[in-house]
């Protein structure tokens, strides 16, 4: 394997990791925005339960 092919694989790995971080932080941000909006409208947070599929 030469340096060029290693760098090509490394770029794809870094791109996948960056996409994962962006996706996770986007999910957390969306959940916070939804919770803040529901709180502002007066909805109880107990009525809406988030299902955490990441542990299954």
N, CA, C, O and CB atoms as a CASP TS submission, in Angstrom:
PFRMAT TS
TARGET T0000
AUTHOR 0000-0000-0000
METHOD Language model
MODEL 1
PARENT N/A
ATOM      1  N   UNK     1       0.841  -1.182   0.000  1.00  0.00           N
ATOM      2  CA  UNK     1       0.000   0.000   0.000  1.00  0.00           C
ATOM      3  C   UNK     1       0.884   1.242   0.000  1.00  0.00           C
ATOM      4  O   UNK     1       1.859   1.344   0.744  1.00  0.00           O
ATOM      5  CB  UNK     1      -0.956   0.000   1.218  1.00  0.00           C
ATOM      6  N   UNK     2       0.516   2.154  -0.839  1.00  0.00           N
ATOM      7  CA  UNK     2       1.296   3.383  -0.876  1.00  0.00           C
ATOM      8  C   UNK     2       0.602   4.478  -0.065  1.00  0.00           C
ATOM      9  O   UNK     2      -0.513   4.300   0.424  1.00  0.00           O
ATOM     10  CB  UNK     2       1.509   3.843  -2.328  1.00  0.00           C
ATOM     11  N   UNK     3       1.272   5.579   0.061  1.00  0.00           N
ATOM     12  CA  UNK     3       0.785   6.681   0.893  1.00  0.00           C
ATOM     13  C   UNK     3      -0.510   7.259   0.326  1.00  0.00           C
ATOM     14  O   UNK     3      -1.377   7.689   1.087  1.00  0.00           O
ATOM     15  CB  UNK     3       1.852   7.783   1.006  1.00  0.00           C
ATOM     16  N   UNK     4      -0.649   7.274  -0.970  1.00  0.00           N
ATOM     17  CA  UNK     4      -1.832   7.838  -1.605  1.00  0.00           C
ATOM     18  C   UNK     4      -3.096   7.058  -1.232  1.00  0.00           C
ATOM     19  O   UNK     4      -4.124   7.654  -0.912  1.00  0.00           O
ATOM     20  CB  UNK     4      -1.654   7.856  -3.121  1.00  0.00           C
ATOM     21  N   UNK     5      -3.018   5.737  -1.275  1.00  0.00           N
ATOM     22  CA  UNK     5      -4.200   4.944  -0.944  1.00  0.00           C
ATOM     23  C   UNK     5      -4.522   5.013   0.551  1.00  0.00           C
ATOM     24  O   UNK     5      -5.694   4.982   0.929  1.00  0.00           O
ATOM     25  CB  UNK     5      -3.994   3.489  -1.368  1.00  0.00           C
ATOM     26  N   UNK     6      -3.509   5.104   1.396  1.00  0.00           N
ATOM     27  CA  UNK     6      -3.745   5.260   2.838  1.00  0.00           C
ATOM     28  C   UNK     6      -4.435   6.587   3.104  1.00  0.00           C
ATOM     29  O   UNK     6      -5.379   6.648   3.892  1.00  0.00           O
ATOM     30  CB  UNK     6      -2.415   5.174   3.634  1.00  0.00           C
ATOM     31  N   UNK     7      -3.979   7.637   2.464  1.00  0.00           N
ATOM     32  CA  UNK     7      -4.586   8.955   2.648  1.00  0.00           C
ATOM     33  C   UNK     7      -6.036   8.960   2.153  1.00  0.00           C
ATOM     34  O   UNK     7      -6.900   9.584   2.769  1.00  0.00           O
ATOM     35  CB  UNK     7      -3.767  10.031   1.908  1.00  0.00           C
ATOM     36  N   UNK     8      -6.299   8.269   1.049  1.00  0.00           N
ATOM     37  CA  UNK     8      -7.659   8.192   0.507  1.00  0.00           C
ATOM     38  C   UNK     8      -8.595   7.499   1.513  1.00  0.00           C
ATOM     39  O   UNK     8      -9.707   7.972   1.748  1.00  0.00           O
ATOM     40  CB  UNK     8      -7.662   7.432  -0.851  1.00  0.00           C
ATOM     41  N   UNK     9      -8.155   6.405   2.092  1.00  0.00           N
ATOM     42  CA  UNK     9      -8.964   5.692   3.091  1.00  0.00           C
ATOM     43  C   UNK     9      -9.137   6.557   4.335  1.00  0.00           C
ATOM     44  O   UNK     9     -10.227   6.610   4.904  1.00  0.00           O
ATOM     45  CB  UNK     9      -8.309   4.335   3.465  1.00  0.00           C
ATOM     46  N   UNK    10      -8.084   7.226   4.758  1.00  0.00           N
ATOM     47  CA  UNK    10      -8.151   8.077   5.946  1.00  0.00           C
ATOM     48  C   UNK    10      -9.132   9.228   5.753  1.00  0.00           C
ATOM     49  O   UNK    10      -9.841   9.596   6.689  1.00  0.00           O
ATOM     50  CB  UNK    10      -6.767   8.626   6.283  1.00  0.00           C
ATOM     51  N   UNK    11      -9.181   9.796   4.557  1.00  0.00           N
ATOM     52  CA  UNK    11     -10.140  10.873   4.282  1.00  0.00           C
ATOM     53  C   UNK    11     -11.575  10.379   4.437  1.00  0.00           C
ATOM     54  O   UNK    11     -12.415  11.086   4.994  1.00  0.00           O
ATOM     55  CB  UNK    11      -9.927  11.436   2.865  1.00  0.00           C
ATOM     56  N   UNK    12     -11.865   9.174   3.952  1.00  0.00           N
ATOM     57  CA  UNK    12     -13.217   8.626   4.080  1.00  0.00           C
ATOM     58  C   UNK    12     -13.570   8.322   5.530  1.00  0.00           C
ATOM     59  O   UNK    12     -14.705   8.538   5.956  1.00  0.00           O
ATOM     60  CB  UNK    12     -13.354   7.363   3.241  1.00  0.00           C
ATOM     61  N   UNK    13     -12.606   7.827   6.279  1.00  0.00           N
ATOM     62  CA  UNK    13     -12.848   7.550   7.701  1.00  0.00           C
ATOM     63  C   UNK    13     -13.133   8.850   8.443  1.00  0.00           C
ATOM     64  O   UNK    13     -14.065   8.911   9.245  1.00  0.00           O
ATOM     65  CB  UNK    13     -11.632   6.821   8.337  1.00  0.00           C
ATOM     66  N   UNK    14     -12.350   9.879   8.188  1.00  0.00           N
ATOM     67  CA  UNK    14     -12.579  11.175   8.840  1.00  0.00           C
ATOM     68  C   UNK    14     -13.919  11.781   8.425  1.00  0.00           C
ATOM     69  O   UNK    14     -14.602  12.394   9.245  1.00  0.00           O
ATOM     70  CB  UNK    14     -11.440  12.147   8.504  1.00  0.00           C
ATOM     71  N   UNK    15     -14.292  11.616   7.172  1.00  0.00           N
ATOM     72  CA  UNK    15     -15.590  12.130   6.709  1.00  0.00           C
ATOM     73  C   UNK    15     -16.741  11.406   7.408  1.00  0.00           C
ATOM     74  O   UNK    15     -17.735  12.033   7.774  1.00  0.00           O
ATOM     75  CB  UNK    15     -15.718  11.975   5.174  1.00  0.00           C
ATOM     76  N   UNK    16     -16.614  10.099   7.595  1.00  0.00           N
ATOM     77  CA  UNK    16     -17.658   9.344   8.290  1.00  0.00           C
ATOM     78  C   UNK    16     -17.755   9.757   9.758  1.00  0.00           C
ATOM     79  O   UNK    16     -18.854   9.894  10.297  1.00  0.00           O
ATOM     80  CB  UNK    16     -17.385   7.837   8.185  1.00  0.00           C
ATOM     81  N   UNK    17     -16.622   9.952  10.393  1.00  0.00           N
ATOM     82  CA  UNK    17     -16.639  10.400  11.797  1.00  0.00           C
ATOM     83  C   UNK    17     -17.244  11.788  11.923  1.00  0.00           C
ATOM     84  O   UNK    17     -18.026  12.037  12.840  1.00  0.00           O
ATOM     85  CB  UNK    17     -15.218  10.396  12.381  1.00  0.00           C
ATOM     86  N   UNK    18     -16.899  12.691  11.025  1.00  0.00           N
ATOM     87  CA  UNK    18     -17.467  14.044  11.058  1.00  0.00           C
ATOM     88  C   UNK    18     -18.977  13.996  10.861  1.00  0.00           C
ATOM     89  O   UNK    18     -19.713  14.709  11.543  1.00  0.00           O
ATOM     90  CB  UNK    18     -16.818  14.933   9.978  1.00  0.00           C
ATOM     91  N   UNK    19     -19.444  13.165   9.938  1.00  0.00           N
ATOM     92  CA  UNK    19     -20.889  13.048   9.711  1.00  0.00           C
ATOM     93  C   UNK    19     -21.592  12.500  10.948  1.00  0.00           C
ATOM     94  O   UNK    19     -22.702  12.925  11.268  1.00  0.00           O
ATOM     95  CB  UNK    19     -21.173  12.143   8.501  1.00  0.00           C
ATOM     96  N   UNK    20     -20.964  11.573  11.635  1.00  0.00           N
ATOM     97  CA  UNK    20     -21.542  11.031  12.869  1.00  0.00           C
ATOM     98  C   UNK    20     -21.673  12.085  13.946  1.00  0.00           C
ATOM     99  O   UNK    20     -22.705  12.180  14.609  1.00  0.00           O
ATOM    100  CB  UNK    20     -20.701   9.884  13.383  1.00  0.00           C
ATOM    101  N   UNK    21     -20.618  12.884  14.122  1.00  0.00           N
ATOM    102  CA  UNK    21     -20.674  13.950  15.127  1.00  0.00           C
ATOM    103  C   UNK    21     -21.732  14.985  14.777  1.00  0.00           C
ATOM    104  O   UNK    21     -22.484  15.422  15.648  1.00  0.00           O
ATOM    105  CB  UNK    21     -19.310  14.626  15.265  1.00  0.00           C
ATOM    106  N   UNK    22     -21.796  15.376  13.527  1.00  0.00           N
ATOM    107  CA  UNK    22     -22.792  16.357  13.099  1.00  0.00           C
ATOM    108  C   UNK    22     -24.199  15.802  13.305  1.00  0.00           C
ATOM    109  O   UNK    22     -25.089  16.517  13.766  1.00  0.00           O
ATOM    110  CB  UNK    22     -22.576  16.744  11.618  1.00  0.00           C
ATOM    111  N   UNK    23     -24.400  14.544  12.970  1.00  0.00           N
ATOM    112  CA  UNK    23     -25.715  13.927  13.157  1.00  0.00           C
ATOM    113  C   UNK    23     -26.119  13.850  14.617  1.00  0.00           C
ATOM    114  O   UNK    23     -27.269  14.130  14.956  1.00  0.00           O
ATOM    115  CB  UNK    23     -25.728  12.545  12.560  1.00  0.00           C
ATOM    116  N   UNK    24     -25.195  13.476  15.480  1.00  0.00           N
ATOM    117  CA  UNK    24     -25.506  13.365  16.905  1.00  0.00           C
ATOM    118  C   UNK    24     -25.827  14.726  17.507  1.00  0.00           C
ATOM    119  O   UNK    24     -26.809  14.868  18.235  1.00  0.00           O
ATOM    120  CB  UNK    24     -24.340  12.722  17.657  1.00  0.00           C
ATOM    121  N   UNK    25     -25.003  15.729  17.207  1.00  0.00           N
ATOM    122  CA  UNK    25     -25.257  17.054  17.761  1.00  0.00           C
ATOM    123  C   UNK    25     -26.517  17.664  17.171  1.00  0.00           C
ATOM    124  O   UNK    25     -27.221  18.408  17.855  1.00  0.00           O
ATOM    125  CB  UNK    25     -24.066  17.971  17.512  1.00  0.00           C
ATOM    126  N   UNK    26     -26.811  17.364  15.922  1.00  0.00           N
ATOM    127  CA  UNK    26     -28.050  17.844  15.317  1.00  0.00           C
ATOM    128  C   UNK    26     -29.263  17.239  15.989  1.00  0.00           C
ATOM    129  O   UNK    26     -30.273  17.915  16.183  1.00  0.00           O
ATOM    130  CB  UNK    26     -28.073  17.531  13.835  1.00  0.00           C
ATOM    131  N   UNK    27     -29.170  15.962  16.346  1.00  0.00           N
ATOM    132  CA  UNK    27     -30.279  15.285  17.028  1.00  0.00           C
ATOM    133  C   UNK    27     -30.509  15.904  18.410  1.00  0.00           C
ATOM    134  O   UNK    27     -31.647  16.164  18.800  1.00  0.00           O
ATOM    135  CB  UNK    27     -29.994  13.765  17.158  1.00  0.00           C
ATOM    136  N   UNK    28     -29.430  16.134  19.135  1.00  0.00           N
ATOM    137  CA  UNK    28     -29.554  16.731  20.468  1.00  0.00           C
ATOM    138  C   UNK    28     -30.118  18.146  20.367  1.00  0.00           C
ATOM    139  O   UNK    28     -30.974  18.535  21.161  1.00  0.00           O
ATOM    140  CB  UNK    28     -28.186  16.751  21.186  1.00  0.00           C
ATOM    141  N   UNK    29     -29.638  18.911  19.392  1.00  0.00           N
ATOM    142  CA  UNK    29     -30.148  20.267  19.208  1.00  0.00           C
ATOM    143  C   UNK    29     -31.640  20.252  18.870  1.00  0.00           C
ATOM    144  O   UNK    29     -32.405  21.053  19.407  1.00  0.00           O
ATOM    145  CB  UNK    29     -29.363  20.985  18.103  1.00  0.00           C
ATOM    146  N   UNK    30     -32.051  19.354  17.992  1.00  0.00           N
ATOM    147  CA  UNK    30     -33.467  19.263  17.633  1.00  0.00           C
ATOM    148  C   UNK    30     -34.318  18.893  18.843  1.00  0.00           C
ATOM    149  O   UNK    30     -35.398  19.454  19.034  1.00  0.00           O
ATOM    150  CB  UNK    30     -33.670  18.235  16.514  1.00  0.00           C
ATOM    151  N   UNK    31     -33.846  17.958  19.658  1.00  0.00           N
ATOM    152  CA  UNK    31     -34.606  17.569  20.848  1.00  0.00           C
ATOM    153  C   UNK    31     -34.737  18.736  21.817  1.00  0.00           C
ATOM    154  O   UNK    31     -35.794  18.929  22.417  1.00  0.00           O
ATOM    155  CB  UNK    31     -33.938  16.379  21.547  1.00  0.00           C
ATOM    156  N   UNK    32     -33.676  19.511  21.973  1.00  0.00           N
ATOM    157  CA  UNK    32     -33.745  20.683  22.864  1.00  0.00           C
ATOM    158  C   UNK    32     -34.709  21.732  22.333  1.00  0.00           C
ATOM    159  O   UNK    32     -35.478  22.316  23.097  1.00  0.00           O
ATOM    160  CB  UNK    32     -32.354  21.304  23.041  1.00  0.00           C
ATOM    161  N   UNK    33     -34.671  21.972  21.031  1.00  0.00           N
ATOM    162  CA  UNK    33     -35.578  22.956  20.452  1.00  0.00           C
ATOM    163  C   UNK    33     -37.031  22.525  20.588  1.00  0.00           C
ATOM    164  O   UNK    33     -37.898  23.347  20.886  1.00  0.00           O
ATOM    165  CB  UNK    33     -35.239  23.186  18.989  1.00  0.00           C
ATOM    166  N   UNK    34     -37.300  21.259  20.375  1.00  0.00           N
ATOM    167  CA  UNK    34     -38.661  20.748  20.518  1.00  0.00           C
ATOM    168  C   UNK    34     -39.116  20.854  21.968  1.00  0.00           C
ATOM    169  O   UNK    34     -40.246  21.265  22.233  1.00  0.00           O
ATOM    170  CB  UNK    34     -38.748  19.288  20.034  1.00  0.00           C
ATOM    171  N   UNK    35     -38.258  20.491  22.899  1.00  0.00           N
ATOM    172  CA  UNK    35     -38.618  20.575  24.322  1.00  0.00           C
ATOM    173  C   UNK    35     -38.874  22.026  24.734  1.00  0.00           C
ATOM    174  O   UNK    35     -39.808  22.309  25.483  1.00  0.00           O
ATOM    175  CB  UNK    35     -37.502  19.964  25.199  1.00  0.00           C
ATOM    176  N   UNK    36     -38.041  22.938  24.240  1.00  0.00           N
ATOM    177  CA  UNK    36     -38.224  24.348  24.596  1.00  0.00           C
ATOM    178  C   UNK    36     -39.530  24.888  24.023  1.00  0.00           C
ATOM    179  O   UNK    36     -40.230  25.667  24.669  1.00  0.00           O
ATOM    180  CB  UNK    36     -37.038  25.189  24.094  1.00  0.00           C
ATOM    181  N   UNK    37     -39.846  24.467  22.807  1.00  0.00           N
ATOM    182  CA  UNK    37     -41.094  24.929  22.196  1.00  0.00           C
ATOM    183  C   UNK    37     -42.306  24.374  22.936  1.00  0.00           C
ATOM    184  O   UNK    37     -43.289  25.085  23.146  1.00  0.00           O
ATOM    185  CB  UNK    37     -41.149  24.521  20.719  1.00  0.00           C
ATOM    186  N   UNK    38     -42.235  23.104  23.330  1.00  0.00           N
ATOM    187  CA  UNK    38     -43.355  22.508  24.076  1.00  0.00           C
ATOM    188  C   UNK    38     -43.514  23.164  25.441  1.00  0.00           C
ATOM    189  O   UNK    38     -44.632  23.367  25.915  1.00  0.00           O
ATOM    190  CB  UNK    38     -43.145  20.991  24.245  1.00  0.00           C
ATOM    191  N   UNK    39     -42.400  23.490  26.063  1.00  0.00           N
ATOM    192  CA  UNK    39     -42.448  24.159  27.368  1.00  0.00           C
ATOM    193  C   UNK    39     -43.081  25.548  27.212  1.00  0.00           C
ATOM    194  O   UNK    39     -43.882  25.979  28.043  1.00  0.00           O
ATOM    195  CB  UNK    39     -41.017  24.274  27.986  1.00  0.00           C
ATOM    196  N   UNK    40     -42.707  26.228  26.140  1.00  0.00           N
ATOM    197  CA  UNK    40     -43.235  27.561  25.887  1.00  0.00           C
ATOM    198  C   UNK    40     -44.740  27.518  25.633  1.00  0.00           C
ATOM    199  O   UNK    40     -45.461  28.429  26.041  1.00  0.00           O
ATOM    200  CB  UNK    40     -42.517  28.198  24.696  1.00  0.00           C
ATOM    201  N   UNK    41     -45.218  26.475  24.969  1.00  0.00           N
ATOM    202  CA  UNK    41     -46.646  26.338  24.681  1.00  0.00           C
ATOM    203  C   UNK    41     -47.425  25.771  25.860  1.00  0.00           C
ATOM    204  O   UNK    41     -48.655  25.781  25.838  1.00  0.00           O
ATOM    205  CB  UNK    41     -46.847  25.456  23.471  1.00  0.00           C
ATOM    206  N   UNK    42     -46.742  25.279  26.885  1.00  0.00           N
ATOM    207  CA  UNK    42     -47.419  24.791  28.060  1.00  0.00           C
ATOM    208  C   UNK    42     -47.731  23.312  28.061  1.00  0.00           C
ATOM    209  O   UNK    42     -48.485  22.852  28.919  1.00  0.00           O
ATOM    210  CB  UNK    42     -48.648  25.527  28.231  1.00  0.00           C
ATOM    211  N   UNK    43     -47.178  22.548  27.131  1.00  0.00           N
ATOM    212  CA  UNK    43     -47.395  21.107  27.107  1.00  0.00           C
ATOM    213  C   UNK    43     -46.536  20.459  28.183  1.00  0.00           C
ATOM    214  O   UNK    43     -45.415  20.896  28.441  1.00  0.00           O
ATOM    215  CB  UNK    43     -47.068  20.514  25.709  1.00  0.00           C
ATOM    216  N   UNK    44     -47.065  19.427  28.802  1.00  0.00           N
ATOM    217  CA  UNK    44     -46.279  18.728  29.812  1.00  0.00           C
ATOM    218  C   UNK    44     -45.261  17.832  29.119  1.00  0.00           C
ATOM    219  O   UNK    44     -45.563  17.208  28.102  1.00  0.00           O
ATOM    220  CB  UNK    44     -47.194  17.898  30.756  1.00  0.00           C
ATOM    221  N   UNK    45     -44.066  17.773  29.669  1.00  0.00           N
ATOM    222  CA  UNK    45     -43.010  16.967  29.059  1.00  0.00           C
ATOM    223  C   UNK    45     -43.229  15.483  29.326  1.00  0.00           C
ATOM    224  O   UNK    45     -42.636  14.648  28.643  1.00  0.00           O
ATOM    225  CB  UNK    45     -41.639  17.399  29.583  1.00  0.00           C
ATOM    226  N   UNK    46     -44.077  15.129  30.316  1.00  0.00           N
ATOM    227  CA  UNK    46     -44.328  13.723  30.613  1.00  0.00           C
ATOM    228  C   UNK    46     -45.193  13.077  29.540  1.00  0.00           C
ATOM    229  O   UNK    46     -45.162  11.859  29.368  1.00  0.00           O
ATOM    230  CB  UNK    46     -44.994  13.579  31.976  1.00  0.00           C
ATOM    231  N   UNK    47     -45.956  13.878  28.826  1.00  0.00           N
ATOM    232  CA  UNK    47     -46.820  13.343  27.797  1.00  0.00           C
ATOM    233  C   UNK    47     -45.997  12.813  26.615  1.00  0.00           C
ATOM    234  O   UNK    47     -46.408  11.864  25.948  1.00  0.00           O
ATOM    235  CB  UNK    47     -47.806  14.413  27.328  1.00  0.00           C
ATOM    236  N   UNK    48     -44.866  13.413  26.366  1.00  0.00           N
ATOM    237  CA  UNK    48     -44.028  13.046  25.234  1.00  0.00           C
ATOM    238  C   UNK    48     -42.765  12.362  25.748  1.00  0.00           C
ATOM    239  O   UNK    48     -41.908  13.001  26.358  1.00  0.00           O
ATOM    240  CB  UNK    48     -43.675  14.291  24.377  1.00  0.00           C
ATOM    241  N   UNK    49     -42.661  11.095  25.504  1.00  0.00           N
ATOM    242  CA  UNK    49     -41.486  10.340  25.932  1.00  0.00           C
ATOM    243  C   UNK    49     -40.670   9.984  24.703  1.00  0.00           C
ATOM    244  O   UNK    49     -41.203   9.472  23.719  1.00  0.00           O
ATOM    245  CB  UNK    49     -41.889   9.058  26.724  1.00  0.00           C
ATOM    246  N   UNK    50     -39.384  10.257  24.762  1.00  0.00           N
ATOM    247  CA  UNK    50     -38.491   9.907  23.672  1.00  0.00           C
ATOM    248  C   UNK    50     -38.073   8.459  23.820  1.00  0.00           C
ATOM    249  O   UNK    50     -37.713   8.010  24.908  1.00  0.00           O
ATOM    250  CB  UNK    50     -37.260  10.835  23.641  1.00  0.00           C
ATOM    251  N   UNK    51     -38.124   7.749  22.739  1.00  0.00           N
ATOM    252  CA  UNK    51     -37.678   6.371  22.729  1.00  0.00           C
ATOM    253  C   UNK    51     -36.221   6.360  22.302  1.00  0.00           C
ATOM    254  O   UNK    51     -35.878   6.869  21.235  1.00  0.00           O
ATOM    255  CB  UNK    51     -38.556   5.493  21.787  1.00  0.00           C
ATOM    256  N   UNK    52     -35.370   5.785  23.124  1.00  0.00           N
ATOM    257  CA  UNK    52     -33.949   5.739  22.833  1.00  0.00           C
ATOM    258  C   UNK    52     -33.621   4.418  22.154  1.00  0.00           C
ATOM    259  O   UNK    52     -33.490   3.386  22.812  1.00  0.00           O
ATOM    260  CB  UNK    52     -33.113   5.919  24.120  1.00  0.00           C
ATOM    261  N   UNK    53     -33.489   4.459  20.827  1.00  0.00           N
ATOM    262  CA  UNK    53     -33.209   3.251  20.051  1.00  0.00           C
ATOM    263  C   UNK    53     -31.726   2.932  19.998  1.00  0.00           C
ATOM    264  O   UNK    53     -31.343   1.881  19.485  1.00  0.00           O
ATOM    265  CB  UNK    53     -33.746   3.398  18.647  1.00  0.00           C
ATOM    266  N   UNK    54     -30.894   3.804  20.510  1.00  0.00           N
ATOM    267  CA  UNK    54     -29.453   3.582  20.380  1.00  0.00           C
ATOM    268  C   UNK    54     -28.938   2.462  21.278  1.00  0.00           C
ATOM    269  O   UNK    54     -27.831   1.970  21.060  1.00  0.00           O
ATOM    270  CB  UNK    54     -28.712   4.854  20.694  1.00  0.00           C
ATOM    271  N   UNK    55     -29.707   2.047  22.280  1.00  0.00           N
ATOM    272  CA  UNK    55     -29.241   1.013  23.196  1.00  0.00           C
ATOM    273  C   UNK    55     -29.662  -0.374  22.781  1.00  0.00           C
ATOM    274  O   UNK    55     -29.197  -1.358  23.357  1.00  0.00           O
ATOM    275  CB  UNK    55     -29.739   1.288  24.572  1.00  0.00           C
ATOM    276  N   UNK    56     -30.544  -0.478  21.780  1.00  0.00           N
ATOM    277  CA  UNK    56     -31.002  -1.793  21.360  1.00  0.00           C
ATOM    278  C   UNK    56     -30.231  -2.321  20.200  1.00  0.00           C
ATOM    279  O   UNK    56     -30.501  -3.426  19.730  1.00  0.00           O
ATOM    280  CB  UNK    56     -32.439  -1.757  21.017  1.00  0.00           C
TER
END
